[in-house]
Amino acid sequence: MDTEAQHTERDRSSTPSDSGDVPHVAETSEETEERSRSVFASFVEWLPGGRLTLTFLSCVGAMLLVSAFVMQPFQIPSGSMEPAFRSGDRVLVNKLAYRFGSEPQRGDAVVFDGSGYFGDADYIKRVVGTGGDRVVCCDKRGRIKVNGEPVDEPYLYPGDAASQVPFDVVVPEDSLFLLGDHRSDSRDSRDHLGEPGGGMIPVDEVIGRADWIAWPISRWTSLKRPGSYARVPAPGGAHG
Protein backbone atom coordinates (compact mmCIF):
# COMPACT_ATOMS: atom_id res chain seq x y z
CA MET A 1 0.00 0.00 0.00
CA ASP A 2 2.80 2.39 0.78
CA THR A 3 4.33 1.67 -2.57
CA GLU A 4 1.05 2.40 -4.37
CA ALA A 5 0.61 5.62 -2.43
CA GLN A 6 4.08 6.75 -3.42
CA HIS A 7 3.37 6.02 -7.08
CA THR A 8 0.14 8.05 -6.96
CA GLU A 9 1.87 10.98 -5.33
CA ARG A 10 4.63 10.89 -7.87
CA ASP A 11 2.10 10.89 -10.73
CA ARG A 12 0.28 13.92 -9.35
CA SER A 13 3.47 15.92 -9.16
CA SER A 14 4.39 15.16 -12.79
CA THR A 15 2.57 18.18 -14.32
CA PRO A 16 3.56 19.91 -17.60
CA SER A 17 4.83 22.92 -15.67
CA ASP A 18 7.30 20.74 -13.80
CA SER A 19 8.47 18.91 -16.91
CA GLY A 20 10.11 21.95 -18.42
CA ASP A 21 8.13 21.71 -21.71
CA VAL A 22 6.58 25.22 -21.67
CA PRO A 23 9.85 27.11 -21.11
CA HIS A 24 11.28 25.07 -23.96
CA VAL A 25 8.45 26.20 -26.33
CA ALA A 26 8.90 29.86 -25.30
CA GLU A 27 12.59 29.65 -25.98
CA THR A 28 11.95 28.18 -29.44
CA SER A 29 9.54 31.01 -30.32
CA GLU A 30 12.04 33.63 -29.21
CA GLU A 31 14.78 31.93 -31.17
CA THR A 32 12.59 31.92 -34.32
CA GLU A 33 11.79 35.62 -33.93
CA GLU A 34 15.44 36.42 -33.35
CA ARG A 35 16.40 34.39 -36.40
CA SER A 36 13.87 36.32 -38.55
CA ARG A 37 15.30 39.62 -37.35
CA SER A 38 18.75 38.37 -38.12
CA VAL A 39 17.78 37.35 -41.67
CA PHE A 40 16.11 40.75 -42.28
CA ALA A 41 19.14 42.58 -40.90
CA SER A 42 21.43 40.51 -43.10
CA PHE A 43 19.30 41.33 -46.13
CA VAL A 44 19.41 45.06 -45.33
CA GLU A 45 23.20 44.88 -44.91
CA TRP A 46 23.46 43.00 -48.21
CA LEU A 47 21.63 45.77 -50.11
CA PRO A 48 23.90 48.52 -51.45
CA GLY A 49 22.91 51.56 -49.43
CA GLY A 50 21.22 49.51 -46.71
CA ARG A 51 18.01 50.94 -45.24
CA LEU A 52 18.05 53.93 -47.59
CA THR A 53 17.90 51.61 -50.60
CA LEU A 54 15.18 49.50 -48.96
CA THR A 55 13.09 52.63 -48.35
CA PHE A 56 13.59 53.70 -51.96
CA LEU A 57 12.57 50.27 -53.28
CA SER A 58 9.48 50.28 -51.09
CA CYS A 59 8.47 53.68 -52.45
CA VAL A 60 9.03 52.53 -56.03
CA GLY A 61 6.95 49.43 -55.39
CA ALA A 62 4.12 51.51 -53.96
CA MET A 63 4.26 53.86 -56.95
CA LEU A 64 4.11 50.93 -59.39
CA LEU A 65 1.05 49.56 -57.63
CA VAL A 66 -0.65 52.97 -57.74
CA SER A 67 0.24 53.36 -61.43
CA ALA A 68 -1.06 49.90 -62.26
CA PHE A 69 -4.40 50.14 -60.46
CA VAL A 70 -5.21 53.72 -59.42
CA MET A 71 -3.44 56.61 -61.14
CA GLN A 72 -1.22 56.61 -64.23
CA PRO A 73 0.85 59.51 -65.57
CA PHE A 74 0.50 60.26 -69.29
CA GLN A 75 2.44 62.76 -71.40
CA ILE A 76 0.48 64.72 -74.01
CA PRO A 77 2.22 63.87 -77.30
CA SER A 78 0.81 66.57 -79.59
CA GLY A 79 -1.32 69.69 -79.85
CA SER A 80 -4.48 67.83 -80.87
CA MET A 81 -6.16 68.62 -77.54
CA GLU A 82 -5.24 72.29 -77.26
CA PRO A 83 -6.04 74.54 -75.54
CA ALA A 84 -7.04 72.26 -72.63
CA PHE A 85 -3.89 70.14 -72.99
CA ARG A 86 -0.62 71.31 -74.48
CA SER A 87 2.07 69.15 -76.02
CA GLY A 88 4.41 68.04 -73.24
CA ASP A 89 1.88 68.39 -70.42
CA ARG A 90 1.88 65.55 -67.91
CA VAL A 91 -1.60 64.50 -66.88
CA LEU A 92 -2.73 62.06 -64.21
CA VAL A 93 -5.19 59.49 -65.51
CA ASN A 94 -7.76 58.21 -63.05
CA LYS A 95 -7.95 54.46 -63.69
CA LEU A 96 -10.78 53.98 -61.19
CA ALA A 97 -13.09 56.50 -62.88
CA TYR A 98 -14.84 53.83 -64.94
CA ARG A 99 -14.77 50.95 -62.53
CA PHE A 100 -17.55 49.69 -60.29
CA GLY A 101 -20.26 50.29 -62.90
CA SER A 102 -19.32 53.81 -64.07
CA GLU A 103 -18.78 54.51 -67.78
CA PRO A 104 -17.32 57.37 -69.84
CA GLN A 105 -19.61 60.36 -70.21
CA ARG A 106 -19.93 62.92 -73.00
CA GLY A 107 -17.37 65.66 -72.47
CA ASP A 108 -14.83 63.50 -70.61
CA ALA A 109 -11.22 63.63 -71.79
CA VAL A 110 -10.12 59.99 -71.84
CA VAL A 111 -6.89 58.12 -72.48
CA PHE A 112 -7.32 54.91 -74.44
CA ASP A 113 -5.38 52.21 -76.23
CA GLY A 114 -5.79 52.88 -79.95
CA SER A 115 -4.14 49.67 -81.13
CA GLY A 116 -6.08 48.33 -84.07
CA TYR A 117 -8.34 51.38 -84.18
CA PHE A 118 -6.34 54.63 -84.40
CA GLY A 119 -2.78 53.25 -84.30
CA ASP A 120 -0.44 51.33 -82.02
CA ALA A 121 -0.28 53.88 -79.22
CA ASP A 122 -2.23 55.45 -76.37
CA TYR A 123 -4.28 58.54 -77.23
CA ILE A 124 -6.18 61.26 -75.44
CA LYS A 125 -9.44 62.56 -76.96
CA ARG A 126 -12.77 63.95 -75.81
CA VAL A 127 -15.90 61.82 -75.68
CA VAL A 128 -18.54 63.32 -77.99
CA GLY A 129 -20.86 60.34 -78.33
CA THR A 130 -21.55 57.24 -76.25
CA GLY A 131 -23.43 54.02 -77.06
CA GLY A 132 -26.65 54.68 -78.95
CA ASP A 133 -25.97 58.39 -79.62
CA ARG A 134 -26.48 59.90 -83.06
CA VAL A 135 -23.74 62.47 -83.71
CA VAL A 136 -24.16 64.83 -86.67
CA CYS A 137 -22.04 67.63 -88.08
CA CYS A 138 -23.01 70.26 -88.51
CA ASP A 139 -26.05 72.50 -87.97
CA LYS A 140 -26.54 75.89 -89.65
CA ARG A 141 -24.40 77.56 -86.97
CA GLY A 142 -21.57 75.07 -87.45
CA ARG A 143 -22.23 73.11 -84.26
CA ILE A 144 -22.30 69.36 -83.83
CA LYS A 145 -25.60 67.83 -82.75
CA VAL A 146 -25.95 64.88 -80.41
CA ASN A 147 -29.35 63.18 -80.45
CA GLY A 148 -30.72 66.27 -82.17
CA GLU A 149 -29.41 68.75 -79.58
CA PRO A 150 -26.85 71.35 -80.77
CA VAL A 151 -23.76 71.45 -78.56
CA ASP A 152 -21.68 74.55 -77.88
CA GLU A 153 -18.08 73.47 -77.29
CA PRO A 154 -16.15 76.09 -75.31
CA TYR A 155 -13.06 73.85 -75.20
CA LEU A 156 -12.49 74.08 -78.99
CA TYR A 157 -9.24 75.61 -80.19
CA PRO A 158 -9.85 79.33 -80.92
CA GLY A 159 -10.86 79.78 -84.55
CA ASP A 160 -11.55 76.09 -85.16
CA ALA A 161 -14.85 74.89 -86.61
CA ALA A 162 -16.55 71.93 -84.97
CA SER A 163 -15.46 69.99 -88.06
CA GLN A 164 -14.62 70.66 -91.69
CA VAL A 165 -15.66 67.09 -92.44
CA PRO A 166 -19.42 66.41 -92.32
CA PHE A 167 -20.55 63.20 -90.65
CA ASP A 168 -23.70 61.49 -89.45
CA VAL A 169 -23.02 58.46 -87.26
CA VAL A 170 -24.77 56.31 -84.70
CA VAL A 171 -22.42 55.08 -81.98
CA PRO A 172 -22.64 51.31 -81.33
CA GLU A 173 -23.35 50.13 -77.81
CA ASP A 174 -20.30 49.91 -75.54
CA SER A 175 -18.37 52.20 -77.90
CA LEU A 176 -17.30 55.86 -78.04
CA PHE A 177 -17.07 58.54 -80.72
CA LEU A 178 -14.00 60.65 -79.90
CA LEU A 179 -12.75 64.00 -81.18
CA GLY A 180 -9.77 66.21 -80.42
CA ASP A 181 -10.34 69.76 -79.14
CA HIS A 182 -8.00 71.19 -81.78
CA ARG A 183 -10.17 69.89 -84.61
CA SER A 184 -7.99 71.23 -87.41
CA ASP A 185 -4.94 69.44 -85.95
CA SER A 186 -6.47 66.20 -84.70
CA ARG A 187 -6.73 62.74 -86.18
CA ASP A 188 -9.71 61.18 -84.43
CA SER A 189 -12.91 59.23 -85.07
CA ARG A 190 -13.64 61.35 -88.17
CA ASP A 191 -10.54 60.04 -89.91
CA HIS A 192 -11.53 56.40 -89.51
CA LEU A 193 -15.22 56.48 -90.45
CA GLY A 194 -14.73 54.27 -93.51
CA GLU A 195 -12.51 51.75 -91.77
CA PRO A 196 -13.42 48.59 -89.82
CA GLY A 197 -14.97 49.76 -86.58
CA GLY A 198 -16.07 53.05 -88.14
CA GLY A 199 -13.75 55.15 -86.02
CA MET A 200 -15.41 53.99 -82.80
CA ILE A 201 -13.39 52.94 -79.76
CA PRO A 202 -14.69 50.15 -77.49
CA VAL A 203 -15.23 51.28 -73.91
CA ASP A 204 -13.02 48.37 -72.80
CA GLU A 205 -10.02 50.07 -74.46
CA VAL A 206 -10.31 53.14 -72.23
CA ILE A 207 -7.47 53.32 -69.72
CA GLY A 208 -8.97 56.10 -67.65
CA ARG A 209 -10.09 59.71 -67.40
CA ALA A 210 -7.65 62.63 -67.40
CA ASP A 211 -8.44 64.31 -64.09
CA TRP A 212 -5.38 66.48 -63.39
CA ILE A 213 -2.64 68.34 -65.20
CA ALA A 214 0.36 67.69 -62.96
CA TRP A 215 3.23 69.24 -64.93
CA PRO A 216 4.46 71.85 -65.54
CA ILE A 217 3.71 73.21 -62.08
CA SER A 218 2.48 76.48 -63.55
CA ARG A 219 -0.36 74.53 -65.23
CA TRP A 220 -1.30 72.35 -62.26
CA THR A 221 -5.08 72.06 -62.18
CA SER A 222 -7.91 69.60 -61.70
CA LEU A 223 -10.15 68.99 -64.70
CA LYS A 224 -13.92 69.11 -64.70
CA ARG A 225 -16.40 67.69 -67.16
CA PRO A 226 -17.80 70.59 -69.23
CA GLY A 227 -21.53 71.23 -68.99
CA SER A 228 -21.90 71.42 -72.78
CA TYR A 229 -23.79 68.14 -72.98
CA ALA A 230 -26.17 68.69 -70.09
CA ARG A 231 -29.16 69.26 -72.38
CA VAL A 232 -28.46 66.32 -74.68
CA PRO A 233 -31.33 63.82 -74.46
CA ALA A 234 -30.82 60.12 -74.07
CA PRO A 235 -30.62 58.03 -77.24
CA GLY A 236 -34.08 57.53 -78.65
CA GLY A 237 -35.26 60.80 -77.12
CA ALA A 238 -33.77 62.90 -79.89
CA HIS A 239 -35.62 65.90 -81.20
CA GLY A 240 -35.15 68.36 -84.04
C-alpha positions as CSV (number, residue, x, y, z in Angstrom):
1,M,0.0,0.0,0.0
2,D,2.8,2.4,0.8
3,T,4.3,1.7,-2.6
4,E,1.1,2.4,-4.4
5,A,0.6,5.6,-2.4
6,Q,4.1,6.7,-3.4
7,H,3.4,6.0,-7.1
8,T,0.1,8.1,-7.0
9,E,1.9,11.0,-5.3
10,R,4.6,10.9,-7.9
11,D,2.1,10.9,-10.7
12,R,0.3,13.9,-9.4
13,S,3.5,15.9,-9.2
14,S,4.4,15.2,-12.8
15,T,2.6,18.2,-14.3
16,P,3.6,19.9,-17.6
17,S,4.8,22.9,-15.7
18,D,7.3,20.7,-13.8
19,S,8.5,18.9,-16.9
20,G,10.1,21.9,-18.4
21,D,8.1,21.7,-21.7
22,V,6.6,25.2,-21.7
23,P,9.8,27.1,-21.1
24,H,11.3,25.1,-24.0
25,V,8.5,26.2,-26.3
26,A,8.9,29.9,-25.3
27,E,12.6,29.7,-26.0
28,T,11.9,28.2,-29.4
29,S,9.5,31.0,-30.3
30,E,12.0,33.6,-29.2
31,E,14.8,31.9,-31.2
32,T,12.6,31.9,-34.3
33,E,11.8,35.6,-33.9
34,E,15.4,36.4,-33.3
35,R,16.4,34.4,-36.4
36,S,13.9,36.3,-38.6
37,R,15.3,39.6,-37.4
38,S,18.7,38.4,-38.1
39,V,17.8,37.4,-41.7
40,F,16.1,40.8,-42.3
41,A,19.1,42.6,-40.9
42,S,21.4,40.5,-43.1
43,F,19.3,41.3,-46.1
44,V,19.4,45.1,-45.3
45,E,23.2,44.9,-44.9
46,W,23.5,43.0,-48.2
47,L,21.6,45.8,-50.1
48,P,23.9,48.5,-51.4
49,G,22.9,51.6,-49.4
50,G,21.2,49.5,-46.7
51,R,18.0,50.9,-45.2
52,L,18.0,53.9,-47.6
53,T,17.9,51.6,-50.6
54,L,15.2,49.5,-49.0
55,T,13.1,52.6,-48.4
56,F,13.6,53.7,-52.0
57,L,12.6,50.3,-53.3
58,S,9.5,50.3,-51.1
59,C,8.5,53.7,-52.4
60,V,9.0,52.5,-56.0
61,G,6.9,49.4,-55.4
62,A,4.1,51.5,-54.0
63,M,4.3,53.9,-56.9
64,L,4.1,50.9,-59.4
65,L,1.1,49.6,-57.6
66,V,-0.7,53.0,-57.7
67,S,0.2,53.4,-61.4
68,A,-1.1,49.9,-62.3
69,F,-4.4,50.1,-60.5
70,V,-5.2,53.7,-59.4
71,M,-3.4,56.6,-61.1
72,Q,-1.2,56.6,-64.2
73,P,0.8,59.5,-65.6
74,F,0.5,60.3,-69.3
75,Q,2.4,62.8,-71.4
76,I,0.5,64.7,-74.0
77,P,2.2,63.9,-77.3
78,S,0.8,66.6,-79.6
79,G,-1.3,69.7,-79.9
80,S,-4.5,67.8,-80.9
81,M,-6.2,68.6,-77.5
82,E,-5.2,72.3,-77.3
83,P,-6.0,74.5,-75.5
84,A,-7.0,72.3,-72.6
85,F,-3.9,70.1,-73.0
86,R,-0.6,71.3,-74.5
87,S,2.1,69.2,-76.0
88,G,4.4,68.0,-73.2
89,D,1.9,68.4,-70.4
90,R,1.9,65.6,-67.9
91,V,-1.6,64.5,-66.9
92,L,-2.7,62.1,-64.2
93,V,-5.2,59.5,-65.5
94,N,-7.8,58.2,-63.0
95,K,-7.9,54.5,-63.7
96,L,-10.8,54.0,-61.2
97,A,-13.1,56.5,-62.9
98,Y,-14.8,53.8,-64.9
99,R,-14.8,50.9,-62.5
100,F,-17.6,49.7,-60.3
101,G,-20.3,50.3,-62.9
102,S,-19.3,53.8,-64.1
103,E,-18.8,54.5,-67.8
104,P,-17.3,57.4,-69.8
105,Q,-19.6,60.4,-70.2
106,R,-19.9,62.9,-73.0
107,G,-17.4,65.7,-72.5
108,D,-14.8,63.5,-70.6
109,A,-11.2,63.6,-71.8
110,V,-10.1,60.0,-71.8
111,V,-6.9,58.1,-72.5
112,F,-7.3,54.9,-74.4
113,D,-5.4,52.2,-76.2
114,G,-5.8,52.9,-80.0
115,S,-4.1,49.7,-81.1
116,G,-6.1,48.3,-84.1
117,Y,-8.3,51.4,-84.2
118,F,-6.3,54.6,-84.4
119,G,-2.8,53.2,-84.3
120,D,-0.4,51.3,-82.0
121,A,-0.3,53.9,-79.2
122,D,-2.2,55.4,-76.4
123,Y,-4.3,58.5,-77.2
124,I,-6.2,61.3,-75.4
125,K,-9.4,62.6,-77.0
126,R,-12.8,64.0,-75.8
127,V,-15.9,61.8,-75.7
128,V,-18.5,63.3,-78.0
129,G,-20.9,60.3,-78.3
130,T,-21.6,57.2,-76.2
131,G,-23.4,54.0,-77.1
132,G,-26.7,54.7,-78.9
133,D,-26.0,58.4,-79.6
134,R,-26.5,59.9,-83.1
135,V,-23.7,62.5,-83.7
136,V,-24.2,64.8,-86.7
137,C,-22.0,67.6,-88.1
138,C,-23.0,70.3,-88.5
139,D,-26.0,72.5,-88.0
140,K,-26.5,75.9,-89.7
141,R,-24.4,77.6,-87.0
142,G,-21.6,75.1,-87.4
143,R,-22.2,73.1,-84.3
144,I,-22.3,69.4,-83.8
145,K,-25.6,67.8,-82.7
146,V,-26.0,64.9,-80.4
147,N,-29.3,63.2,-80.4
148,G,-30.7,66.3,-82.2
149,E,-29.4,68.7,-79.6
150,P,-26.8,71.4,-80.8
151,V,-23.8,71.4,-78.6
152,D,-21.7,74.5,-77.9
153,E,-18.1,73.5,-77.3
154,P,-16.2,76.1,-75.3
155,Y,-13.1,73.9,-75.2
156,L,-12.5,74.1,-79.0
157,Y,-9.2,75.6,-80.2
158,P,-9.9,79.3,-80.9
159,G,-10.9,79.8,-84.5
160,D,-11.6,76.1,-85.2
161,A,-14.8,74.9,-86.6
162,A,-16.6,71.9,-85.0
163,S,-15.5,70.0,-88.1
164,Q,-14.6,70.7,-91.7
165,V,-15.7,67.1,-92.4
166,P,-19.4,66.4,-92.3
167,F,-20.6,63.2,-90.7
168,D,-23.7,61.5,-89.4
169,V,-23.0,58.5,-87.3
170,V,-24.8,56.3,-84.7
171,V,-22.4,55.1,-82.0
172,P,-22.6,51.3,-81.3
173,E,-23.4,50.1,-77.8
174,D,-20.3,49.9,-75.5
175,S,-18.4,52.2,-77.9
176,L,-17.3,55.9,-78.0
177,F,-17.1,58.5,-80.7
178,L,-14.0,60.6,-79.9
179,L,-12.8,64.0,-81.2
180,G,-9.8,66.2,-80.4
181,D,-10.3,69.8,-79.1
182,H,-8.0,71.2,-81.8
183,R,-10.2,69.9,-84.6
184,S,-8.0,71.2,-87.4
185,D,-4.9,69.4,-86.0
186,S,-6.5,66.2,-84.7
187,R,-6.7,62.7,-86.2
188,D,-9.7,61.2,-84.4
189,S,-12.9,59.2,-85.1
190,R,-13.6,61.3,-88.2
191,D,-10.5,60.0,-89.9
192,H,-11.5,56.4,-89.5
193,L,-15.2,56.5,-90.4
194,G,-14.7,54.3,-93.5
195,E,-12.5,51.7,-91.8
196,P,-13.4,48.6,-89.8
197,G,-15.0,49.8,-86.6
198,G,-16.1,53.0,-88.1
199,G,-13.7,55.1,-86.0
200,M,-15.4,54.0,-82.8
201,I,-13.4,52.9,-79.8
202,P,-14.7,50.1,-77.5
203,V,-15.2,51.3,-73.9
204,D,-13.0,48.4,-72.8
205,E,-10.0,50.1,-74.5
206,V,-10.3,53.1,-72.2
207,I,-7.5,53.3,-69.7
208,G,-9.0,56.1,-67.6
209,R,-10.1,59.7,-67.4
210,A,-7.6,62.6,-67.4
211,D,-8.4,64.3,-64.1
212,W,-5.4,66.5,-63.4
213,I,-2.6,68.3,-65.2
214,A,0.4,67.7,-63.0
215,W,3.2,69.2,-64.9
216,P,4.5,71.9,-65.5
217,I,3.7,73.2,-62.1
218,S,2.5,76.5,-63.6
219,R,-0.4,74.5,-65.2
220,W,-1.3,72.4,-62.3
221,T,-5.1,72.1,-62.2
222,S,-7.9,69.6,-61.7
223,L,-10.2,69.0,-64.7
224,K,-13.9,69.1,-64.7
225,R,-16.4,67.7,-67.2
226,P,-17.8,70.6,-69.2
227,G,-21.5,71.2,-69.0
228,S,-21.9,71.4,-72.8
229,Y,-23.8,68.1,-73.0
230,A,-26.2,68.7,-70.1
231,R,-29.2,69.3,-72.4
232,V,-28.5,66.3,-74.7
233,P,-31.3,63.8,-74.5
234,A,-30.8,60.1,-74.1
235,P,-30.6,58.0,-77.2
236,G,-34.1,57.5,-78.6
237,G,-35.3,60.8,-77.1
238,A,-33.8,62.9,-79.9
239,H,-35.6,65.9,-81.2
240,G,-35.1,68.4,-84.0
